[in-house]
Amino acid sequence: MDYPLAEERSRMVREQIAGAGHGFIGERVQAVMSRVPRHEFVPDEFRGKAHEPIPLPIGYQQTISQPFVVGFMTEKLQPKPTDRVLEIGTGSGYQTAILAEMVAEVFTIEIVEPLARRAEAALKRLGYTNVHTRLGDGSQGWPEAAPFEAVIVTCAPEQVPQALVAQLADGGRMIIPVGGGEVQELVVLSKREGKVERSVVLPVRFVPMTGGK
């Protein structure tokens, strides 16, 4: 084990996740974030900043979200060990790895090919065998693998794509940033008996969704 980096992750969780005053993040998410090697998903030139409370560029005008946002979205998704989760926007693959440690299967889609390939390689190198990757337009989801107990979107459409709502299982949850401006609303959707309940939980900044709205 790389003890200095393990200590950095522990400090990140203590100070940014467990100590966050603007949103509860439980012990299960904290434990996973203490294990997953965040620095492995950050470009080499930014590895020294991997555990800082800031988003970092990963190339192609995309970013890896700051640790609190990853933890907060994961907590709000309420992932269960038996869940099959759809992730839209693989990006660096870090959020994918967090989910892979908590659920049965993760189906993740990335539209930027170099990012998709790099994330896929990192996830394989780190031994995540329950992750399925796809290059393509995430706004259309992954219909042949649906339904999903949870859907997480890490890029911002102007409106919630109806294809993703349709692929959400009854009793399922979705978390998604929505809005066309610089600041979006982080929205949680719950689907029960065909009806969708919606609540806004946090103002956020995400890159726009590419390929669909």
Long-range contacts (C-beta under 8 A, 24 or more apart in sequence): 5-37, 5-39, 6-34, 8-50, 8-51, 9-33, 9-34, 9-35, 9-36, 9-37, 9-38, 9-51, 10-34, 11-51, 12-38, 12-51, 12-67, 13-67, 15-53, 16-53, 16-66, 16-67, 16-68, 16-71, 17-67, 17-68, 17-71, 20-68, 20-71, 20-72, 23-68, 23-72, 23-75, 23-201, 23-202, 24-75, 25-68, 25-71, 25-72, 25-74, 25-75, 26-75, 28-102, 29-71, 29-74, 29-75, 29-98, 29-102, 30-71, 32-74, 32-98, 32-101, 32-102, 33-67, 33-70, 33-71, 33-98, 35-101, 36-94, 36-97, 36-98, 36-101, 37-126, 38-67, 38-94, 40-122, 40-125, 40-126, 41-92, 41-93, 41-94, 41-97, 41-119, 41-122, 42-92, 55-205, 58-91, 58-92, 58-115, 59-114, 59-115, 60-112, 60-114, 60-115, 61-207, 62-91, 62-112, 62-115, 62-207, 63-91, 63-207, 64-91, 64-92, 64-94, 65-95, 65-154, 65-206, 69-204, 70-94, 70-95, 70-98, 72-202, 73-152, 73-154, 73-175, 73-186, 74-98, 74-99, 74-102, 74-152, 76-173, 76-175, 76-186, 76-188, 76-201, 77-150, 77-152, 77-173, 77-175, 78-150, 78-173, 79-103, 79-150, 80-149, 82-149, 83-148, 83-149, 83-150, 84-145, 84-148, 84-149, 84-150, 85-148, 85-149, 85-150, 85-151, 85-152, 86-141, 86-142, 86-145, 86-146, 86-148, 86-150, 86-151, 86-152, 86-164, 86-167, 87-151, 87-152, 87-153, 87-154, 88-138, 88-139, 88-141, 88-151, 88-152, 88-153, 88-154, 88-155, 88-164, 88-176, 88-209, 89-138, 89-153, 89-154, 89-155, 89-209, 90-115, 90-116, 90-119, 90-120, 90-133, 91-115, 91-119, 91-154, 92-118, 92-119, 92-122, 93-118, 93-119, 93-120, 93-122, 93-123, 95-152, 95-154, 96-123, 96-128, 96-131, 97-123, 97-126, 97-128, 97-131, 99-152, 100-128, 100-130, 100-131, 103-130, 103-150, 104-130, 105-130, 105-131, 105-132, 106-130, 106-131, 106-132, 107-132, 107-134, 107-142, 107-145, 107-148, 108-132, 108-133, 108-134, 109-133, 109-134, 109-135, 109-136, 109-137, 109-138, 109-141, 109-142, 110-134, 110-135, 110-138, 111-135, 111-136, 111-137, 111-138, 111-210, 111-211, 112-210, 136-211, 137-210, 137-211, 137-212, 138-209, 138-211, 138-212, 139-163, 139-164, 139-209, 139-211, 139-212, 139-213, 140-212, 141-166, 141-167, 142-167, 143-167, 147-172, 148-172, 149-173, 150-174, 151-175, 151-176, 152-176, 153-177, 153-209, 154-206, 155-206, 155-207, 155-208, 155-209, 155-210, 156-180, 156-184, 156-206, 156-207, 156-208, 156-209, 157-208, 157-209, 157-212, 157-213, 158-213, 159-213, 160-187, 160-189, 161-209, 161-212, 161-213, 165-189, 165-191, 165-196, 170-194, 177-204, 177-206, 180-208
